[in-house]
């Protein structure tokens, strides 16, 4: 596995935190977006995923929490939150494209 670390945080509502280093950490404020890179060993390539940050009361990711995409592999609660956020993000992108 390739190894690279990095971190990115964004302050302010609706801001974006993007970390392109593999195994990076990202953190965002309420209603923002995070994007993190990871190594997909099955496909032998680097990938990046984006997810929405909520207000801490919804089912999106929690604000002001450091996330690593790799953490979804070891922590069931983090996996559930990240997977749900990715699913909602994908669905919202599909709706935007249909309305364009």
C-alpha positions in Angstrom: 0.0 0.0 0.0 1.2 3.5 -0.8 1.4 5.8 2.2 0.9 9.5 2.4 -0.5 11.6 5.1 -2.1 14.9 5.2 -4.8 16.9 6.9 -7.3 19.6 5.9 -9.8 21.5 7.9 -12.3 24.2 6.9 -13.8 26.8 9.1 -17.1 28.5 8.4 -20.5 27.1 7.5 -20.8 25.7 4.0 -17.0 25.5 3.4 -15.0 22.6 1.9 -12.0 20.7 3.3 -10.0 18.7 0.8 -7.1 16.4 1.5 -5.5 14.7 -1.5 -2.8 12.7 0.4 -3.6 9.0 0.8 -4.9 8.2 4.3 -5.5 11.9 4.9 -7.7 13.4 7.6 -10.4 16.0 7.0 -12.7 18.1 9.2 -15.4 20.6 8.3 -17.9 22.9 9.9 -21.7 22.5 9.7 -23.2 22.2 6.3 -19.8 21.9 4.6 -18.2 19.3 2.4 -15.2 17.1 3.0 -13.1 15.2 0.4 -10.6 12.6 1.4 -8.2 10.3 -0.6 -7.5 6.6 0.1 -5.9 3.7 -1.5 -8.3 1.1 -2.9 -6.3 -2.1 -2.6 -8.9 -4.2 -4.6 -8.6 -1.9 -7.6 -4.9 -1.0 -6.9 -5.5 2.7 -7.3 -6.0 5.9 -5.4 -9.5 7.2 -5.0 -11.2 10.2 -3.5 -14.7 10.5 -1.9 -16.8 13.5 -0.9 -19.4 13.7 1.8 -21.6 16.3 3.3 -21.3 17.6 6.9 -24.5 18.1 8.8 -25.4 20.1 11.8 -24.8 17.2 14.3 -28.5 16.5 14.6 -29.1 15.0 11.2 -27.7 11.7 9.7 -24.9 13.4 7.8 -21.3 13.4 9.2 -20.8 15.4 12.4 -19.2 18.8 12.2 -15.8 19.5 13.8 -14.8 15.8 13.8 -11.7 14.5 12.1 -12.5 11.8 9.6 -10.3 9.4 7.6 -11.9 7.3 4.9 -9.9 4.3 6.2 -11.6 4.7 9.6 -14.8 3.4 8.0 -13.1 0.0 7.8 -12.6 -0.4 11.5 -15.4 1.5 13.2 -19.0 0.4 12.5 -20.6 3.8 13.5 -18.1 5.8 11.3 -18.7 3.3 8.5 -22.4 3.8 8.7 -22.2 7.6 8.8 -19.7 7.8 5.9 -21.6 5.3 3.8 -24.9 7.1 4.4 -23.4 10.5 3.6 -21.9 9.2 0.4 -25.2 7.7 -0.6 -27.1 10.9 0.0 -24.4 12.9 -1.8 -24.7 10.5 -4.9 -28.5 10.8 -4.8 -28.5 14.6 -4.6 -26.0 14.7 -7.6 -28.3 12.6 -9.6 -31.3 14.8 -8.9 -29.3 17.9 -9.9 -28.2 16.4 -13.2 -31.8 15.4 -14.0 -33.0 19.0 -13.4 -30.2 20.6 -15.5 
